[in-house]
C-alpha cells in the first residue's frame, strides 16, 4: 500500500503564506519597479500637469528626454512622476531657460536620476541669473561631473534610436527678455514631428520664421509657447508650424489668463485641436511613426 504524503505543518503553511503576502505587497503597494517602456515602435509624449509651469517627458525605445521640470512647488511631483513610471535614466534633459517655473525641479532631477546629457541655453554674461533655484541647478550639475552639459547650438542634431532631435533656437546670445533664450527643439519620429519652444516670445519666433524654411518649422504637434501667452504664438509663427495638435501647459484659473484669446485664435486659424492641462490634467500622446493620437 502506498504511503500517504504528510501534510505540511501549520508552521510551514504560515511561512508560505507570509512569503506570498510579501510578494503581493511588493508588487502591488510598492508597484512594478521595472522601467516603463513604450509599445514597440512608438513614442510617448507626456505633458505633465505641473500647474502654471512646464514639464514634458518623451519616452522612446532607445531612451527618454525630459524638457523642463516644473516649478519649485511641483519639484517632488515631477520626480515622483518619473519614479512611478520606473524611469531611472534620461538620455537628455533640456532646461529651456532659467525661469523657476521651468527649472524648479531641475536640481532634484539631476541629483536623483541618471542623466546622461543636459542641454542649456548659452546666456549672455549679463543675463545669468542669481536666483536660488538657478544656483541649485548649477550646483547639482557641478556635483554630477559625469553629466555632459551641452550649450544649445542651432542646427545640432542628436539621435536617440529612431527619435531625432534638432536644436533650432536660441538664435542670439543677447536678448532683452530671458524668455527669448528658450531652447527650441524639434523632434522627428518616423513621419511625425513635434516642436517645443519653451517660453520663446515674438522676437525669437520671428527670428525662427526668418531663419528656417517651412519644412524645418512645420510640425504635427506643438506645445504652446509661454503657456499660451499672447506675446508668443504669433499668427505668423503658428502658420509656419501649422500643427494639427496643440498642447497647452497652464494652471487652472491662472492669473495670466493662459491660454489667451489671441493664442487660441492663432491655433484655430490653422484648425489645430487644442488640449489643455488646466482642463484635462496630465496628457499623454502616442506616435506610431505615422500618426499621433491622444491616449
N, C-alpha and C positions, 0 to 999 in steps of 0.2 A: 504494500500500500504506500502510495506517495505521501511524503511528509508535508504537512501544511506549512506554508511560509508564515513566519511570525509577523504580526502586525507591528509597524513601528511604534515605539513607545510614545507616550503622551509628550514627553520632553522633546524627542526628536521632531515630532509633528509641530510643536510650538516653535522650535527653532526654524523649521522650514517656512512656517507662516510669517515669521519675523523677517526672514530673508526676502521673501516675495513682497512683503509690505514695503520694505526699504526700497526695493527695485521700483515698485509702482510709485512711491513717494518721490524718488529722484527723477523719474521720467515724467511725472505729472506736475507736482508742485514746483520742482526746480526747472522743469521744461527741458526740451531737447537741446542739448548743448552743441549739436552738430551745426556747422556753418550753413546759413541759408544759401541755397543755390537756386538760380532761376531755372525754369524749364529749359531743356536743351534747345539751343538755337534762338534764345530770346534775350532781350534786355529789359530790365525793370527800372523804372524811374519813379522814385518815391519823393513826393513833395510833402515834407514832414510839417505837420501843423505845429508851429512854434510861435503862435500868436502873431504880433506885429514884427516879425523877424523872418529870416530866410534860412532854410536848411534843405538841401536836396541830396538825395542818395541815388547813385546809379549802380545797379548790381548786374554784372555781366559774368559769363562763364569763366573768363580769364582774370577777373579782378574787379574791384569796386572803387568808385570815385565818389568823394564827398565834396559838395560845393557849399561852403559856408556852414556855420554850426550854431545858428540861433543866437539868442541874447543871453546875458548873464543869468537871468531868471530861469531860462529854459536849458541851461548847460547840462544839468543832470538828466533832463528828459531826452536830450539828444544822445548822450552816452548810453542811456538805458534802451533807447530805441535800437541802437546798434547791437547791444548785448542781447536783446530779445530776439534778434534775427540770427544770433550766433556769430555775428561778424567780429572778427578779431584783427583783420588786416585790411588796410586801404592801400591800393596802388598809388593813388593820388588824392590829396586833399587840396582843394583850391579855396583860399580865403580871399574873396574878390576884392575887398577893400577894408580899411581899418574901423569902420563903424561898429559899435558894440552889438548892434542887432544882427551882425553877420559873423563876428568873431567871438561872441560872448562865450561860446563853448569850445573855442579852438584849443585852449590850453588843456582842457580835460580830454579832448580827442587825441591830441599829440602825446600826452602823458600816459593815457590809458589804453592806447591801441598801437598796433604795429603799423606805422605809417611809413611807406617807402619814400614818397616824394611829396613835397609841399610846394605849391605854386602861389607866389605873392606878386602883387604889382610893385614895380620899381618906382618908389615915391621920390619926388624932389626933396632934397635935404630939408628945405623949409617946411615941408608938409608932413614930415614924420611925426606922428602923434606922441604925446607924453601921457596918455591915459593909462590907468592901471590895467585895464583889460588888454590893451595892446602890449604893455610891458610884460604881462603874464604870458601872452602868446610867445613873445620873443624869448623869454626866459625858458619856457618849455622847449622851444626849438634848440636853444643853446645846450640844454641838458641832454637832449636826444641827438647826439652828434652823428648817429648813423643815418639820420634823415637827410635826404638830398633836397636842399632848398633851391628852387628854380625861380629866377625872375621871369615874370610873364613877358614873353617876346612875341610880338605879332608875326604870324607865319610859321611858328614852330608847330610841328605835328608829333603827336605821341600816340602809340598804338597799344591797346590792351586787348590782345587777341583780335577778334573781329571788330572791336569798337575802335574807331579812330577819333581822336580829339585834336582840334586845331585851335590855337590861340589867335583871336582876331584883334583884341584890344587889351590895354590902352594903347593909343597911338601917339601919345605925347607924354613927356615927363614933367610937365609944368602946367597943371590945371589950377584954376581958381576955386573949384569946388572938388572936395575929396571924392565925391561920388563918381566923378568922371574918370577916376583912376581904375574903376572897376574892371576886373579881368572879365573879358567876354570870351566864352569858349563855345565852339561848335562841335557837336558830336554827330558822327555818321555811323549808322548800324544797318548794314545792308542798304536797302533803298530808302530807309527812313532817316530823318535828320532832326536834331534838337539844338536849340540856341538858348544860351543863358547869358544875361548881360549884367547881373548884379543890380547895382543902383545907377548904372550909366544914365546920364541925363541927355538933354537935347544936343549939347555940344559934341559929346562922344558919339551919339547916334549919327549926327550929321557927318562927322569925320569918317565913320564906317561906310555910310552911303556913298561918300565921295571917293573912298579908297577902293572899295571892293565891287567887283561885278555882281550882278544879280544872283548868279549861281552860288556865290560864296555866302550870301546872306539868307537866301531862300531856305526856309526850314518848315517842316511839318508841325513841329512842336516848339512853342515859345513860352518861356517863363516870363511873365510880365515884368518889365523893368521898373525898379524902385517901387515894388509892391502895387503897381498900377497907378502911379502918380501922374499928374497932368504935365509935369515938366520932364517927363520921359514918354516913351510910347508914342512918339510923334507920328502923325499920319504918313509922312514920307518914309519913315523908318519901317513902320508896320506894313506899308505897301511893299517895300523891298523884301521883308521877311515873308510876308503873305502866309502866315501859319493857318493850319486848319484847326489846331488846338492851342488854346492859351490857358496856362495855369497861373493863378494869382495867389501869392502867399501874403495874407493880411489878417489882422486881428478883427474879431467881431466888434462892430460898432466902434472901430478905431477913430481917434480924434482927427485923423488926417482925411477922412472920407475916402480912403482907398478901398476898392478901385474907383477912380474918379469918373465922372460922366465923360470927360474928354477922352480918357483912355478906353473906356468901353465903346465909345463911338468909333475910335480907330480900329478896334477889334471887329466891330460889327461891319465896318466898311469892307473888310476882306472876308466876311462871312465865317469868321472863326467861332468855334464853340468854346465858351469860357467856363472854366471850372475854378472854384474859389475855396480856399481853406476856411474862410470865415463861415461858409455855408456847409461845407462837406467834411471839414477836418482833414486829416492826412489823406492824400490821394495817391494811388498807385496806377501807373500807366505801363503797358507792356507792348513792346515791339517784337514782332517775329521776323523783322527784316523787310517786311512787305507793307505792313500797316501798323498803326498804333491804336490800341484800344484801352479804355479805362477799366480797371479791374473792379 
